Amino acid sequence: MADKSDSITFLGTGGARFMVTSQILASGGLWLSLSGTEILVDPGPGCIVQAARRKLKPEKLAAIIVSHRHLDHSADVNIMVEAMSRGGLRRQGRLFAPADALEAEPIIFSYLKGYLESIEVLAEGKSYSVGDVSFTTPVRHIHQVETYGMVFRARHTFSYIADSRYFDGLCRSYGGELLVINVVRLEANHPYDHLSVPDAGHIIKELKPKMAILTHFGMTVWRARPWQVAERLSQETGVTVIAARDGMKFDLAQLD
């Protein structure tokens, strides 16, 4: 196992259509550096720009994981595959995505498929590994398209809870020392298949991680000032809750 610090870099903290199209907050996804393995999760619009700005090298990526096919999670898949494989000069990296992101209207261009080592389908209750990192997709979320969050295991165990309406099986599907939660809506009473701040508070209370990080903010959360929202949730749950910032690098050693 490589002797490197494990980290999550937030290449964007904006979520949902109006925030993403305005680019008030960036929308590049998550860059994981775990046990010497580099993994990109949900490369939304501007991922390549944000990665370059943070001096992250796509040719070091071992995999790209897409939770679901919506543009704010997948729009930069093709350019990131191109960059990961050095323009196709070498077959490199694996793409993980749900079946409906690879079928009728695939998120990946046909000519780029040959640049990858493999394309693997995400499904409920399945386990996968990339280098010294393993992850599971424990449950299908309630969202407009096929969607999965992930539980990652390397030196630390943490969960990424992707877009979803809250449902009874959500809490028992996730866990670990850290929760990264996509929180699009401020209030619970809304008709959209997205988590709200009260939903996030309930999840954190139930799972009691060492820390939780909120990200993927919609306009209502942004207007409420995410850092203040996180502070209130910290007081309500007794867990340290952080609002991610564009470009923030979180060192998982903080969980020790």
Secondary structure, 3 states (H helix, E strand, C coil): CCCCCCEEEEEECECCHHHHHHCCCCEEEEEEEECCEEEEECCCCCHHHHHHHCCCCHHHEEEEECCCCCHHHHCCHHHHHHHHCCCCCCCCCEEEEEHHHCCCCCCCCHHHHCCCCEEEEECCCEEEEECCEEEEECCECECCCCCECEEEECCCEEEEECCCECCCHHHHHCCCCEEEEECCECCCCCCCCCCEHHHHHHHHHHHCCCEEEEECECHHHHHCCHHHHHHHHHHHHCCEEEECCCCCEEEHHHHC
